[in-house]
Amino acid sequence: MAAGFSVLISCIALGFSLFAFLHNQRKDRRDLFLQMHQLLTSSDLRRGRWILFQKINDEESVERLSDDEWRDIDRAMSAYNALGLYIAKKYINERDVMDIWAKPICAAWKAAQPYVAYRKRLEGSSPWKYFDFLSECARREIARIGDNSDVEIWRRGPVS
């Protein structure tokens, strides 16, 4: 009788531990997603994306960037790269990210191609393999929901 009671208590403790582990893992993934979302909407990353969309047309326009503009774009690209890594490693729920960020990710990757090509030519490789992976996930999500519209790069006015 005492042995049965001990086994029952052990099973309940094991079940509670498993529940706590899974609950905390889900909470940690949600918190990381919220932190990444806040980072991606921060003013410096928004500035990097704005420069990417407004000032980058070709590799020559990349060469004309100031040091600050270069750093702003690189920071935005690196944040997308980290987000791609987090999705690839399943640290963040892919569906949560794609529900909000699928189209902006595709647009940013498309706008970044002259910058990526310039860096590849300059350094011999592209440091954004996870951003590329992230854009593929975003393209699949857009196709999955049946959004057939092509992602276009919107520019506010003439590039200066």
C-alpha positions in Angstrom: 0.0 0.0 0.0 2.8 2.4 1.0 4.7 1.5 -2.2 1.7 2.1 -4.4 1.2 5.5 -2.7 4.8 6.4 -3.3 4.6 5.5 -7.0 1.4 7.5 -7.3 3.0 10.6 -5.8 6.1 10.1 -8.0 3.9 9.9 -11.1 2.0 13.0 -10.1 5.3 14.9 -9.5 6.6 13.7 -12.9 3.5 14.8 -14.6 3.6 18.2 -12.9 7.3 18.6 -13.8 6.6 17.7 -17.5 3.7 20.2 -17.5 5.9 23.0 -16.0 8.7 22.2 -18.5 6.4 22.4 -21.5 4.6 25.5 -20.2 7.9 27.3 -19.6 9.2 26.3 -23.0 6.1 27.7 -24.7 6.3 30.9 -22.7 10.0 31.3 -23.5 9.3 30.9 -27.2 6.5 33.5 -27.0 8.7 35.9 -25.1 11.6 35.6 -27.6 9.1 36.2 -30.4 7.9 39.4 -28.7 11.5 40.6 -28.1 12.3 40.0 -31.8 9.1 41.8 -32.8 10.0 44.8 -30.6 13.5 44.8 -32.1 12.2 44.7 -35.7 9.9 47.6 -35.0 12.6 49.7 -33.2 13.4 53.0 -34.8 17.0 52.1 -35.8 15.9 48.9 -37.6 13.1 50.8 -39.3 15.6 53.4 -40.4 17.8 50.5 -41.9 14.8 49.2 -43.8 13.8 52.7 -45.0 17.3 53.2 -46.4 17.1 49.7 -48.0 13.8 50.6 -49.7 14.5 54.2 -50.5 18.2 54.4 -51.4 19.2 51.0 -52.8 18.5 50.3 -56.5 21.7 48.7 -57.7 25.2 48.0 -56.5 26.3 51.6 -57.4 23.7 53.0 -55.0 25.2 50.7 -52.3 28.6 52.3 -52.9 27.2 55.7 -52.3 25.9 54.9 -48.8 27.3 56.8 -45.8 29.0 54.8 -43.0 25.9 55.3 -40.9 23.5 54.2 -43.6 25.7 51.1 -44.2 25.6 50.2 -40.5 21.8 50.8 -40.3 21.2 48.4 -43.2 23.6 45.9 -41.9 21.9 45.9 -38.5 18.4 45.4 -40.1 19.8 42.6 -42.2 21.4 41.0 -39.2 18.2 41.1 -37.2 16.4 39.3 -40.0 19.2 36.8 -40.1 18.9 36.2 -36.4 15.2 35.7 -36.8 15.8 33.2 -39.5 18.2 31.3 -37.2 15.6 31.3 -34.4 13.1 29.8 -36.7 15.5 27.2 -38.1 16.4 26.1 -34.6 12.7 26.2 -33.6 13.4 28.8 -30.8 10.4 30.7 -32.2 7.2 29.5 -33.6 7.4 30.0 -37.4 3.7 30.5 -37.8 3.6 33.4 -35.3 6.4 35.2 -37.2 4.8 34.5 -40.6 1.4 35.7 -39.5 2.8 39.2 -39.0 6.1 39.4 -41.0 5.8 37.2 -44.1 5.2 40.1 -46.6 7.7 42.5 -45.0 10.3 39.8 -44.9 9.8 39.0 -48.6 9.9 42.7 -49.5 13.0 43.4 -47.5 14.9 40.4 -49.0 13.9 41.5 -52.5 15.0 45.1 -51.8 18.3 43.8 -50.3 19.5 41.9 -53.3 21.8 44.7 -54.6 23.2 45.0 -51.1 23.6 41.2 -50.9 25.3 41.1 -54.3 27.6 43.9 -53.4 28.7 42.3 -50.1 29.1 38.9 -51.9 31.3 40.5 -54.5 33.2 42.4 -51.8 33.6 39.6 -49.2 33.3 36.5 -51.4 30.3 35.1 -49.5 26.9 36.2 -48.1 26.7 36.4 -44.3 22.8 36.1 -44.4 22.1 32.5 -45.0 19.4 32.5 -42.4 17.8 35.6 -43.8 17.6 33.7 -47.1 16.1 30.8 -45.3 13.6 33.2 -43.6 12.6 34.7 -46.9 11.9 31.1 -48.3 9.7 30.4 -45.3 7.9 33.7 -45.9 7.4 32.9 -49.6 6.0 29.4 -48.7 3.6 31.1 -46.2 2.4 33.6 -48.8 1.8 30.8 -51.2 0.0 28.7 -48.5 -2.5 31.4 -47.8 -3.1 31.9 -51.5 -1.9 35.4 -51.8 -0.8 35.5 -55.4 0.1 39.1 -55.4 3.8 39.7 -56.1 5.7 41.5 -53.4 6.8 44.9 -54.8 9.2 47.3 -53.5 7.4 50.5 -52.7 9.3 53.8 -52.9 7.9 57.0 -51.7 9.6 59.2 -54.3 12.6 59.7 -56.4 15.8 58.3 -54.9 18.3 61.1 -54.0 
